[in-house]
């Protein structure tokens, strides 16, 4: 009879390799403002799903969209500035 412990050892033997690298964690940190802005936009859109959007809801969605675009623009500009030969 095989014990689960031997199976667990085989499954978790590669757990160290499954962790994100420092470069991946840094990339997530750089993209965090975009991720949070996307979450805010989704929240604003979810609020309007079950009712007719009021003027306040429409403003909230527009503001969230502008925040997403600004965060993406900032990320693109910082990414382009880090690449040699890109930009003005």
mmCIF file as gemmi writes it, N, C-alpha and C atoms, coordinates in Angstrom:
data_model
loop_
_atom_site.group_PDB
_atom_site.id
_atom_site.type_symbol
_atom_site.label_atom_id
_atom_site.label_alt_id
_atom_site.label_comp_id
_atom_site.label_asym_id
_atom_site.label_entity_id
_atom_site.label_seq_id
_atom_site.pdbx_PDB_ins_code
_atom_site.Cartn_x
_atom_site.Cartn_y
_atom_site.Cartn_z
_atom_site.occupancy
_atom_site.B_iso_or_equiv
_atom_site.pdbx_formal_charge
_atom_site.auth_seq_id
_atom_site.auth_asym_id
_atom_site.pdbx_PDB_model_num
ATOM 1 N N . UNK Axp A 1 ? 0.842 -1.173 0 1 0 ? 1 A 1
ATOM 2 C CA . UNK Axp A 1 ? 0 0 0 1 0 ? 1 A 1
ATOM 3 C C . UNK Axp A 1 ? 0.89 1.241 0 1 0 ? 1 A 1
ATOM 4 N N . UNK Axp A 2 ? 0.613 2.162 -0.882 1 0 ? 2 A 1
ATOM 5 C CA . UNK Axp A 2 ? 1.371 3.414 -0.956 1 0 ? 2 A 1
ATOM 6 C C . UNK Axp A 2 ? 0.779 4.43 0.015 1 0 ? 2 A 1
ATOM 7 N N . UNK Axp A 3 ? 1.642 5.106 0.699 1 0 ? 3 A 1
ATOM 8 C CA . UNK Axp A 3 ? 1.195 6.111 1.639 1 0 ? 3 A 1
ATOM 9 C C . UNK Axp A 3 ? 1.138 7.471 0.955 1 0 ? 3 A 1
ATOM 10 N N . UNK Axp A 4 ? 0.261 8.313 1.442 1 0 ? 4 A 1
ATOM 11 C CA . UNK Axp A 4 ? 0.111 9.64 0.873 1 0 ? 4 A 1
ATOM 12 C C . UNK Axp A 4 ? 1.376 10.46 1.082 1 0 ? 4 A 1
ATOM 13 N N . UNK Axp A 5 ? 2.119 10.19 2.104 1 0 ? 5 A 1
ATOM 14 C CA . UNK Axp A 5 ? 3.334 10.948 2.391 1 0 ? 5 A 1
ATOM 15 C C . UNK Axp A 5 ? 4.303 10.857 1.223 1 0 ? 5 A 1
ATOM 16 N N . UNK Axp A 6 ? 4.441 9.693 0.612 1 0 ? 6 A 1
ATOM 17 C CA . UNK Axp A 6 ? 5.363 9.57 -0.516 1 0 ? 6 A 1
ATOM 18 C C . UNK Axp A 6 ? 4.848 10.356 -1.708 1 0 ? 6 A 1
ATOM 19 N N . UNK Axp A 7 ? 3.559 10.374 -1.913 1 0 ? 7 A 1
ATOM 20 C CA . UNK Axp A 7 ? 2.991 11.158 -2.999 1 0 ? 7 A 1
ATOM 21 C C . UNK Axp A 7 ? 3.178 12.65 -2.706 1 0 ? 7 A 1
ATOM 22 N N . UNK Axp A 8 ? 2.965 13.041 -1.475 1 0 ? 8 A 1
ATOM 23 C CA . UNK Axp A 8 ? 3.132 14.446 -1.102 1 0 ? 8 A 1
ATOM 24 C C . UNK Axp A 8 ? 4.573 14.886 -1.31 1 0 ? 8 A 1
ATOM 25 N N . UNK Axp A 9 ? 5.53 14.037 -0.966 1 0 ? 9 A 1
ATOM 26 C CA . UNK Axp A 9 ? 6.929 14.386 -1.183 1 0 ? 9 A 1
ATOM 27 C C . UNK Axp A 9 ? 7.217 14.586 -2.661 1 0 ? 9 A 1
ATOM 28 N N . UNK Axp A 10 ? 6.63 13.753 -3.491 1 0 ? 10 A 1
ATOM 29 C CA . UNK Axp A 10 ? 6.854 13.881 -4.93 1 0 ? 10 A 1
ATOM 30 C C . UNK Axp A 10 ? 6.201 15.142 -5.476 1 0 ? 10 A 1
ATOM 31 N N . UNK Axp A 11 ? 5.051 15.499 -4.958 1 0 ? 11 A 1
ATOM 32 C CA . UNK Axp A 11 ? 4.34 16.68 -5.445 1 0 ? 11 A 1
ATOM 33 C C . UNK Axp A 11 ? 5.012 17.961 -4.972 1 0 ? 11 A 1
ATOM 34 N N . UNK Axp A 12 ? 5.414 18.017 -3.716 1 0 ? 12 A 1
ATOM 35 C CA . UNK Axp A 12 ? 5.987 19.243 -3.165 1 0 ? 12 A 1
ATOM 36 C C . UNK Axp A 12 ? 7.492 19.347 -3.364 1 0 ? 12 A 1
ATOM 37 N N . UNK Axp A 13 ? 8.083 18.376 -4.009 1 0 ? 13 A 1
ATOM 38 C CA . UNK Axp A 13 ? 9.531 18.431 -4.22 1 0 ? 13 A 1
ATOM 39 C C . UNK Axp A 13 ? 9.918 19.6 -5.111 1 0 ? 13 A 1
ATOM 40 N N . UNK Axp A 14 ? 9.023 20.047 -5.991 1 0 ? 14 A 1
ATOM 41 C CA . UNK Axp A 14 ? 9.332 21.13 -6.911 1 0 ? 14 A 1
ATOM 42 C C . UNK Axp A 14 ? 8.695 22.447 -6.487 1 0 ? 14 A 1
ATOM 43 N N . UNK Axp A 15 ? 8.244 22.551 -5.266 1 0 ? 15 A 1
ATOM 44 C CA . UNK Axp A 15 ? 7.557 23.757 -4.814 1 0 ? 15 A 1
ATOM 45 C C . UNK Axp A 15 ? 8.45 24.985 -4.888 1 0 ? 15 A 1
ATOM 46 N N . UNK Axp A 16 ? 9.745 24.848 -4.631 1 0 ? 16 A 1
ATOM 47 C CA . UNK Axp A 16 ? 10.645 26 -4.697 1 0 ? 16 A 1
ATOM 48 C C . UNK Axp A 16 ? 10.724 26.573 -6.104 1 0 ? 16 A 1
ATOM 49 N N . UNK Axp A 17 ? 10.579 25.725 -7.097 1 0 ? 17 A 1
ATOM 50 C CA . UNK Axp A 17 ? 10.678 26.186 -8.476 1 0 ? 17 A 1
ATOM 51 C C . UNK Axp A 17 ? 9.386 26.828 -8.955 1 0 ? 17 A 1
ATOM 52 N N . UNK Axp A 18 ? 8.325 26.658 -8.217 1 0 ? 18 A 1
ATOM 53 C CA . UNK Axp A 18 ? 7.034 27.193 -8.617 1 0 ? 18 A 1
ATOM 54 C C . UNK Axp A 18 ? 6.811 28.607 -8.082 1 0 ? 18 A 1
ATOM 55 N N . UNK Axp A 19 ? 7.676 29.088 -7.242 1 0 ? 19 A 1
ATOM 56 C CA . UNK Axp A 19 ? 7.559 30.431 -6.688 1 0 ? 19 A 1
ATOM 57 C C . UNK Axp A 19 ? 7.957 31.455 -7.748 1 0 ? 19 A 1
ATOM 58 N N . UNK Axp A 20 ? 7.344 32.649 -7.706 1 0 ? 20 A 1
ATOM 59 C CA . UNK Axp A 20 ? 7.738 33.684 -8.67 1 0 ? 20 A 1
ATOM 60 C C . UNK Axp A 20 ? 9.159 34.171 -8.391 1 0 ? 20 A 1
ATOM 61 N N . UNK Axp A 21 ? 9.826 34.533 -9.46 1 0 ? 21 A 1
ATOM 62 C CA . UNK Axp A 21 ? 11.187 35.045 -9.322 1 0 ? 21 A 1
ATOM 63 C C . UNK Axp A 21 ? 11.139 36.5 -8.871 1 0 ? 21 A 1
ATOM 64 N N . UNK Axp A 22 ? 12.279 37.027 -8.487 1 0 ? 22 A 1
ATOM 65 C CA . UNK Axp A 22 ? 12.355 38.432 -8.081 1 0 ? 22 A 1
ATOM 66 C C . UNK Axp A 22 ? 11.975 39.361 -9.232 1 0 ? 22 A 1
ATOM 67 N N . UNK Axp A 23 ? 12.353 39 -10.44 1 0 ? 23 A 1
ATOM 68 C CA . UNK Axp A 23 ? 12.009 39.819 -11.61 1 0 ? 23 A 1
ATOM 69 C C . UNK Axp A 23 ? 10.495 39.83 -11.824 1 0 ? 23 A 1
ATOM 70 N N . UNK Axp A 24 ? 9.85 38.69 -11.642 1 0 ? 24 A 1
ATOM 71 C CA . UNK Axp A 24 ? 8.395 38.629 -11.788 1 0 ? 24 A 1
ATOM 72 C C . UNK Axp A 24 ? 7.696 39.444 -10.7 1 0 ? 24 A 1
ATOM 73 N N . UNK Axp A 25 ? 8.196 39.372 -9.485 1 0 ? 25 A 1
ATOM 74 C CA . UNK Axp A 25 ? 7.616 40.164 -8.401 1 0 ? 25 A 1
ATOM 75 C C . UNK Axp A 25 ? 7.805 41.661 -8.646 1 0 ? 25 A 1
ATOM 76 N N . UNK Axp A 26 ? 8.957 42.041 -9.193 1 0 ? 26 A 1
ATOM 77 C CA . UNK Axp A 26 ? 9.186 43.45 -9.525 1 0 ? 26 A 1
ATOM 78 C C . UNK Axp A 26 ? 8.234 43.914 -10.623 1 0 ? 26 A 1
ATOM 79 N N . UNK Axp A 27 ? 7.991 43.055 -11.61 1 0 ? 27 A 1
ATOM 80 C CA . UNK Axp A 27 ? 7.059 43.406 -12.681 1 0 ? 27 A 1
ATOM 81 C C . UNK Axp A 27 ? 5.639 43.586 -12.137 1 0 ? 27 A 1
ATOM 82 N N . UNK Axp A 28 ? 5.25 42.742 -11.208 1 0 ? 28 A 1
ATOM 83 C CA . UNK Axp A 28 ? 3.931 42.882 -10.59 1 0 ? 28 A 1
ATOM 84 C C . UNK Axp A 28 ? 3.845 44.197 -9.828 1 0 ? 28 A 1
ATOM 85 N N . UNK Axp A 29 ? 4.899 44.55 -9.111 1 0 ? 29 A 1
ATOM 86 C CA . UNK Axp A 29 ? 4.917 45.811 -8.368 1 0 ? 29 A 1
ATOM 87 C C . UNK Axp A 29 ? 4.8 47.005 -9.308 1 0 ? 29 A 1
ATOM 88 N N . UNK Axp A 30 ? 5.494 46.951 -10.466 1 0 ? 30 A 1
ATOM 89 C CA . UNK Axp A 30 ? 5.404 48.042 -11.434 1 0 ? 30 A 1
ATOM 90 C C . UNK Axp A 30 ? 3.997 48.156 -12.002 1 0 ? 30 A 1
ATOM 91 N N . UNK Axp A 31 ? 3.316 47.022 -12.184 1 0 ? 31 A 1
ATOM 92 C CA . UNK Axp A 31 ? 1.983 47.01 -12.779 1 0 ? 31 A 1
ATOM 93 C C . UNK Axp A 31 ? 0.864 47.183 -11.756 1 0 ? 31 A 1
ATOM 94 N N . UNK Axp A 32 ? 1.184 47.256 -10.474 1 0 ? 32 A 1
ATOM 95 C CA . UNK Axp A 32 ? 0.155 47.33 -9.438 1 0 ? 32 A 1
ATOM 96 C C . UNK Axp A 32 ? -0.783 48.529 -9.593 1 0 ? 32 A 1
ATOM 97 N N . UNK Axp A 33 ? -0.331 49.731 -9.952 1 0 ? 33 A 1
ATOM 98 C CA . UNK Axp A 33 ? -1.289 50.825 -10.15 1 0 ? 33 A 1
ATOM 99 C C . UNK Axp A 33 ? -2.318 50.532 -11.247 1 0 ? 33 A 1
ATOM 100 N N . UNK Axp A 34 ? -1.892 49.861 -12.312 1 0 ? 34 A 1
ATOM 101 C CA . UNK Axp A 34 ? -2.82 49.489 -13.383 1 0 ? 34 A 1
ATOM 102 C C . UNK Axp A 34 ? -3.806 48.442 -12.879 1 0 ? 34 A 1
ATOM 103 N N . UNK Axp A 35 ? -3.324 47.481 -12.134 1 0 ? 35 A 1
ATOM 104 C CA . UNK Axp A 35 ? -4.19 46.429 -11.591 1 0 ? 35 A 1
ATOM 105 C C . UNK Axp A 35 ? -5.24 47.039 -10.667 1 0 ? 35 A 1
ATOM 106 N N . UNK Axp A 36 ? -4.825 47.926 -9.784 1 0 ? 36 A 1
ATOM 107 C CA . UNK Axp A 36 ? -5.765 48.555 -8.859 1 0 ? 36 A 1
ATOM 108 C C . UNK Axp A 36 ? -6.764 49.449 -9.593 1 0 ? 36 A 1
ATOM 109 N N . UNK Axp A 37 ? -6.32 50.136 -10.633 1 0 ? 37 A 1
ATOM 110 C CA . UNK Axp A 37 ? -7.233 50.967 -11.417 1 0 ? 37 A 1
ATOM 111 C C . UNK Axp A 37 ? -8.255 50.087 -12.146 1 0 ? 37 A 1
ATOM 112 N N . UNK Axp A 38 ? -7.82 48.939 -12.661 1 0 ? 38 A 1
ATOM 113 C CA . UNK Axp A 38 ? -8.75 48.003 -13.299 1 0 ? 38 A 1
ATOM 114 C C . UNK Axp A 38 ? -9.781 47.487 -12.299 1 0 ? 38 A 1
ATOM 115 N N . UNK Axp A 39 ? -9.348 47.226 -11.087 1 0 ? 39 A 1
ATOM 116 C CA . UNK Axp A 39 ? -10.274 46.761 -10.044 1 0 ? 39 A 1
ATOM 117 C C . UNK Axp A 39 ? -11.3 47.846 -9.738 1 0 ? 39 A 1
ATOM 118 N N . UNK Axp A 40 ? -10.86 49.093 -9.655 1 0 ? 40 A 1
ATOM 119 C CA . UNK Axp A 40 ? -11.793 50.195 -9.418 1 0 ? 40 A 1
ATOM 120 C C . UNK Axp A 40 ? -12.802 50.319 -10.548 1 0 ? 40 A 1
ATOM 121 N N . UNK Axp A 41 ? -12.348 50.147 -11.785 1 0 ? 41 A 1
ATOM 122 C CA . UNK Axp A 41 ? -13.267 50.204 -12.925 1 0 ? 41 A 1
ATOM 123 C C . UNK Axp A 41 ? -14.277 49.064 -12.863 1 0 ? 41 A 1
ATOM 124 N N . UNK Axp A 42 ? -13.805 47.882 -12.552 1 0 ? 42 A 1
ATOM 125 C CA . UNK Axp A 42 ? -14.734 46.747 -12.421 1 0 ? 42 A 1
ATOM 126 C C . UNK Axp A 42 ? -15.748 46.983 -11.315 1 0 ? 42 A 1
ATOM 127 N N . UNK Axp A 43 ? -15.302 47.527 -10.199 1 0 ? 43 A 1
ATOM 128 C CA . UNK Axp A 43 ? -16.227 47.833 -9.106 1 0 ? 43 A 1
ATOM 129 C C . UNK Axp A 43 ? -17.298 48.819 -9.558 1 0 ? 43 A 1
ATOM 130 N N . UNK Axp A 44 ? -16.894 49.85 -10.278 1 0 ? 44 A 1
ATOM 131 C CA . UNK Axp A 44 ? -17.845 50.852 -10.756 1 0 ? 44 A 1
ATOM 132 C C . UNK Axp A 44 ? -18.823 50.236 -11.753 1 0 ? 44 A 1
ATOM 133 N N . UNK Axp A 45 ? -18.342 49.337 -12.597 1 0 ? 45 A 1
ATOM 134 C CA . UNK Axp A 45 ? -19.223 48.697 -13.572 1 0 ? 45 A 1
ATOM 135 C C . UNK Axp A 45 ? -20.165 47.698 -12.907 1 0 ? 45 A 1
ATOM 136 N N . UNK Axp A 46 ? -19.678 46.994 -11.907 1 0 ? 46 A 1
ATOM 137 C CA . UNK Axp A 46 ? -20.518 46.021 -11.204 1 0 ? 46 A 1
ATOM 138 C C . UNK Axp A 46 ? -21.665 46.721 -10.481 1 0 ? 46 A 1
ATOM 139 N N . UNK Axp A 47 ? -21.398 47.885 -9.935 1 0 ? 47 A 1
ATOM 140 C CA . UNK Axp A 47 ? -22.444 48.631 -9.231 1 0 ? 47 A 1
ATOM 141 C C . UNK Axp A 47 ? -23.618 48.924 -10.161 1 0 ? 47 A 1
ATOM 142 N N . UNK Axp A 48 ? -23.335 49.16 -11.437 1 0 ? 48 A 1
ATOM 143 C CA . UNK Axp A 48 ? -24.383 49.555 -12.378 1 0 ? 48 A 1
ATOM 144 C C . UNK Axp A 48 ? -25.069 48.372 -13.053 1 0 ? 48 A 1
ATOM 145 N N . UNK Axp A 49 ? -24.695 47.157 -12.735 1 0 ? 49 A 1
ATOM 146 C CA . UNK Axp A 49 ? -25.268 46.003 -13.424 1 0 ? 49 A 1
ATOM 147 C C . UNK Axp A 49 ? -26.75 45.781 -13.116 1 0 ? 49 A 1
ATOM 148 N N . UNK Axp A 50 ? -27.157 45.96 -11.898 1 0 ? 50 A 1
ATOM 149 C CA . UNK Axp A 50 ? -28.518 45.588 -11.514 1 0 ? 50 A 1
ATOM 150 C C . UNK Axp A 50 ? -29.481 46.766 -11.433 1 0 ? 50 A 1
ATOM 151 N N . UNK Axp A 51 ? -29.078 47.907 -11.944 1 0 ? 51 A 1
ATOM 152 C CA . UNK Axp A 51 ? -29.965 49.062 -11.93 1 0 ? 51 A 1
ATOM 153 C C . UNK Axp A 51 ? -29.622 49.987 -13.089 1 0 ? 51 A 1
ATOM 154 N N . UNK Axp A 52 ? -30.508 50.932 -13.316 1 0 ? 52 A 1
ATOM 155 C CA . UNK Axp A 52 ? -30.246 51.942 -14.326 1 0 ? 52 A 1
ATOM 156 C C . UNK Axp A 52 ? -29.209 52.905 -13.745 1 0 ? 52 A 1
ATOM 157 N N . UNK Axp A 53 ? -28.101 53.111 -14.463 1 0 ? 53 A 1
ATOM 158 C CA . UNK Axp A 53 ? -27.05 53.972 -13.912 1 0 ? 53 A 1
ATOM 159 C C . UNK Axp A 53 ? -27.532 55.406 -13.721 1 0 ? 53 A 1
ATOM 160 N N . UNK Axp A 54 ? -27.265 55.949 -12.571 1 0 ? 54 A 1
ATOM 161 C CA . UNK Axp A 54 ? -27.565 57.351 -12.304 1 0 ? 54 A 1
ATOM 162 C C . UNK Axp A 54 ? -26.43 58.212 -12.845 1 0 ? 54 A 1
ATOM 163 N N . UNK Axp A 55 ? -26.597 59.503 -12.739 1 0 ? 55 A 1
ATOM 164 C CA . UNK Axp A 55 ? -25.537 60.404 -13.189 1 0 ? 55 A 1
ATOM 165 C C . UNK Axp A 55 ? -24.265 60.19 -12.375 1 0 ? 55 A 1
ATOM 166 N N . UNK Axp A 56 ? -24.434 59.933 -11.098 1 0 ? 56 A 1
ATOM 167 C CA . UNK Axp A 56 ? -23.279 59.669 -10.238 1 0 ? 56 A 1
ATOM 168 C C . UNK Axp A 56 ? -22.562 58.382 -10.663 1 0 ? 56 A 1
ATOM 169 N N . UNK Axp A 57 ? -23.332 57.346 -11.011 1 0 ? 57 A 1
ATOM 170 C CA . UNK Axp A 57 ? -22.733 56.092 -11.474 1 0 ? 57 A 1
ATOM 171 C C . UNK Axp A 57 ? -21.953 56.304 -12.765 1 0 ? 57 A 1
ATOM 172 N N . UNK Axp A 58 ? -22.534 57.081 -13.673 1 0 ? 58 A 1
ATOM 173 C CA . UNK Axp A 58 ? -21.856 57.342 -14.943 1 0 ? 58 A 1
ATOM 174 C C . UNK Axp A 58 ? -20.541 58.101 -14.711 1 0 ? 58 A 1
ATOM 175 N N . UNK Axp A 59 ? -20.574 59.061 -13.79 1 0 ? 59 A 1
ATOM 176 C CA . UNK Axp A 59 ? -19.338 59.794 -13.461 1 0 ? 59 A 1
ATOM 177 C C . UNK Axp A 59 ? -18.301 58.876 -12.84 1 0 ? 59 A 1
ATOM 178 N N . UNK Axp A 60 ? -18.771 57.975 -11.978 1 0 ? 60 A 1
ATOM 179 C CA . UNK Axp A 60 ? -17.851 57.037 -11.319 1 0 ? 60 A 1
ATOM 180 C C . UNK Axp A 60 ? -17.168 56.147 -12.354 1 0 ? 60 A 1
ATOM 181 N N . UNK Axp A 61 ? -17.93 55.663 -13.347 1 0 ? 61 A 1
ATOM 182 C CA . UNK Axp A 61 ? -17.358 54.805 -14.388 1 0 ? 61 A 1
ATOM 183 C C . UNK Axp A 61 ? -16.388 55.604 -15.257 1 0 ? 61 A 1
ATOM 184 N N . UNK Axp A 62 ? -16.779 56.828 -15.637 1 0 ? 62 A 1
ATOM 185 C CA . UNK Axp A 62 ? -15.868 57.655 -16.447 1 0 ? 62 A 1
ATOM 186 C C . UNK Axp A 62 ? -14.577 57.96 -15.713 1 0 ? 62 A 1
ATOM 187 N N . UNK Axp A 63 ? -14.688 58.29 -14.43 1 0 ? 63 A 1
ATOM 188 C CA . UNK Axp A 63 ? -13.503 58.589 -13.623 1 0 ? 63 A 1
ATOM 189 C C . UNK Axp A 63 ? -12.608 57.352 -13.519 1 0 ? 63 A 1
ATOM 190 N N . UNK Axp A 64 ? -13.223 56.186 -13.351 1 0 ? 64 A 1
ATOM 191 C CA . UNK Axp A 64 ? -12.446 54.948 -13.254 1 0 ? 64 A 1
ATOM 192 C C . UNK Axp A 64 ? -11.76 54.638 -14.583 1 0 ? 64 A 1
ATOM 193 N N . UNK Axp A 65 ? -12.443 54.894 -15.697 1 0 ? 65 A 1
ATOM 194 C CA . UNK Axp A 65 ? -11.823 54.666 -17.013 1 0 ? 65 A 1
ATOM 195 C C . UNK Axp A 65 ? -10.629 55.589 -17.211 1 0 ? 65 A 1
ATOM 196 N N . UNK Axp A 66 ? -10.797 56.859 -16.824 1 0 ? 66 A 1
ATOM 197 C CA . UNK Axp A 66 ? -9.67 57.799 -16.948 1 0 ? 66 A 1
ATOM 198 C C . UNK Axp A 66 ? -8.503 57.384 -16.068 1 0 ? 66 A 1
ATOM 199 N N . UNK Axp A 67 ? -8.812 56.855 -14.903 1 0 ? 67 A 1
ATOM 200 C CA . UNK Axp A 67 ? -7.755 56.394 -13.993 1 0 ? 67 A 1
ATOM 201 C C . UNK Axp A 67 ? -7.005 55.212 -14.607 1 0 ? 67 A 1
ATOM 202 N N . UNK Axp A 68 ? -7.74 54.29 -15.25 1 0 ? 68 A 1
ATOM 203 C CA . UNK Axp A 68 ? -7.103 53.14 -15.91 1 0 ? 68 A 1
ATOM 204 C C . UNK Axp A 68 ? -6.207 53.626 -17.043 1 0 ? 68 A 1
ATOM 205 N N . UNK Axp A 69 ? -6.726 54.525 -17.869 1 0 ? 69 A 1
ATOM 206 C CA . UNK Axp A 69 ? -5.928 55.031 -18.985 1 0 ? 69 A 1
ATOM 207 C C . UNK Axp A 69 ? -4.683 55.764 -18.502 1 0 ? 69 A 1
ATOM 208 N N . UNK Axp A 70 ? -4.815 56.555 -17.45 1 0 ? 70 A 1
ATOM 209 C CA . UNK Axp A 70 ? -3.656 57.281 -16.913 1 0 ? 70 A 1
ATOM 210 C C . UNK Axp A 70 ? -2.622 56.307 -16.354 1 0 ? 70 A 1
ATOM 211 N N . UNK Axp A 71 ? -3.079 55.279 -15.657 1 0 ? 71 A 1
ATOM 212 C CA . UNK Axp A 71 ? -2.144 54.299 -15.091 1 0 ? 71 A 1
ATOM 213 C C . UNK Axp A 71 ? -1.434 53.524 -16.203 1 0 ? 71 A 1
ATOM 214 N N . UNK Axp A 72 ? -2.185 53.169 -17.239 1 0 ? 72 A 1
ATOM 215 C CA . UNK Axp A 72 ? -1.559 52.453 -18.364 1 0 ? 72 A 1
ATOM 216 C C . UNK Axp A 72 ? -0.572 53.345 -19.108 1 0 ? 72 A 1
ATOM 217 N N . UNK Axp A 73 ? -0.931 54.622 -19.267 1 0 ? 73 A 1
ATOM 218 C CA . UNK Axp A 73 ? -0.021 55.555 -19.939 1 0 ? 73 A 1
ATOM 219 C C . UNK Axp A 73 ? 1.273 55.707 -19.144 1 0 ? 73 A 1
ATOM 220 N N . UNK Axp A 74 ? 1.131 55.847 -17.836 1 0 ? 74 A 1
ATOM 221 C CA . UNK Axp A 74 ? 2.315 55.989 -16.98 1 0 ? 74 A 1
ATOM 222 C C . UNK Axp A 74 ? 3.194 54.748 -17.058 1 0 ? 74 A 1
ATOM 223 N N . UNK Axp A 75 ? 2.562 53.57 -17.01 1 0 ? 75 A 1
ATOM 224 C CA . UNK Axp A 75 ? 3.33 52.333 -17.11 1 0 ? 75 A 1
ATOM 225 C C . UNK Axp A 75 ? 4.029 52.231 -18.46 1 0 ? 75 A 1
ATOM 226 N N . UNK Axp A 76 ? 3.33 52.576 -19.526 1 0 ? 76 A 1
ATOM 227 C CA . UNK Axp A 76 ? 3.936 52.51 -20.859 1 0 ? 76 A 1
ATOM 228 C C . UNK Axp A 76 ? 5.094 53.485 -20.987 1 0 ? 76 A 1
ATOM 229 N N . UNK Axp A 77 ? 4.923 54.68 -20.429 1 0 ? 77 A 1
ATOM 230 C CA . UNK Axp A 77 ? 5.998 55.672 -20.509 1 0 ? 77 A 1
ATOM 231 C C . UNK Axp A 77 ? 7.213 55.259 -19.694 1 0 ? 77 A 1
ATOM 232 N N . UNK Axp A 78 ? 6.996 54.68 -18.525 1 0 ? 78 A 1
ATOM 233 C CA . UNK Axp A 78 ? 8.143 54.248 -17.715 1 0 ? 78 A 1
ATOM 234 C C . UNK Axp A 78 ? 8.808 53.032 -18.329 1 0 ? 78 A 1
ATOM 235 N N . UNK Axp A 79 ? 8.011 52.164 -18.954 1 0 ? 79 A 1
ATOM 236 C CA . UNK Axp A 79 ? 8.593 51.004 -19.627 1 0 ? 79 A 1
ATOM 237 C C . UNK Axp A 79 ? 9.4 51.43 -20.843 1 0 ? 79 A 1
ATOM 238 N N . UNK Axp A 80 ? 8.856 52.39 -21.594 1 0 ? 80 A 1
ATOM 239 C CA . UNK Axp A 80 ? 9.564 52.859 -22.784 1 0 ? 80 A 1
ATOM 240 C C . UNK Axp A 80 ? 10.826 53.625 -22.409 1 0 ? 80 A 1
ATOM 241 N N . UNK Axp A 81 ? 10.8 54.326 -21.281 1 0 ? 81 A 1
ATOM 242 C CA . UNK Axp A 81 ? 11.987 55.074 -20.864 1 0 ? 81 A 1
ATOM 243 C C . UNK Axp A 81 ? 13.113 54.134 -20.456 1 0 ? 81 A 1
ATOM 244 N N . UNK Axp A 82 ? 12.748 52.929 -19.977 1 0 ? 82 A 1
ATOM 245 C CA . UNK Axp A 82 ? 13.757 51.973 -19.568 1 0 ? 82 A 1
ATOM 246 C C . UNK Axp A 82 ? 14.398 51.22 -20.716 1 0 ? 82 A 1
ATOM 247 N N . UNK Axp A 83 ? 13.786 51.291 -21.902 1 0 ? 83 A 1
ATOM 248 C CA . UNK Axp A 83 ? 14.31 50.588 -23.07 1 0 ? 83 A 1
ATOM 249 C C . UNK Axp A 83 ? 15.149 51.556 -23.88 1 0 ? 83 A 1
ATOM 250 N N . UNK Axp A 84 ? 16.373 51.174 -24.18 1 0 ? 84 A 1
ATOM 251 C CA . UNK Axp A 84 ? 17.267 52.056 -24.934 1 0 ? 84 A 1
ATOM 252 C C . UNK Axp A 84 ? 16.764 52.242 -26.362 1 0 ? 84 A 1
ATOM 253 N N . UNK Axp A 85 ? 16.8 53.468 -26.842 1 0 ? 85 A 1
ATOM 254 C CA . UNK Axp A 85 ? 16.432 53.737 -28.22 1 0 ? 85 A 1
ATOM 255 C C . UNK Axp A 85 ? 14.936 53.949 -28.423 1 0 ? 85 A 1
ATOM 256 N N . UNK Axp A 86 ? 14.146 53.948 -27.358 1 0 ? 86 A 1
ATOM 257 C CA . UNK Axp A 86 ? 12.712 54.161 -27.5 1 0 ? 86 A 1
ATOM 258 C C . UNK Axp A 86 ? 12.373 55.503 -26.909 1 0 ? 86 A 1
ATOM 259 N N . UNK Axp A 87 ? 11.513 56.233 -27.58 1 0 ? 87 A 1
ATOM 260 C CA . UNK Axp A 87 ? 11.09 57.533 -27.052 1 0 ? 87 A 1
ATOM 261 C C . UNK Axp A 87 ? 11.717 58.679 -27.805 1 0 ? 87 A 1
ATOM 262 N N . UNK Axp A 88 ? 11.382 59.879 -27.353 1 0 ? 88 A 1
ATOM 263 C CA . UNK Axp A 88 ? 11.856 61.072 -28.06 1 0 ? 88 A 1
ATOM 264 C C . UNK Axp A 88 ? 13.205 61.525 -27.561 1 0 ? 88 A 1
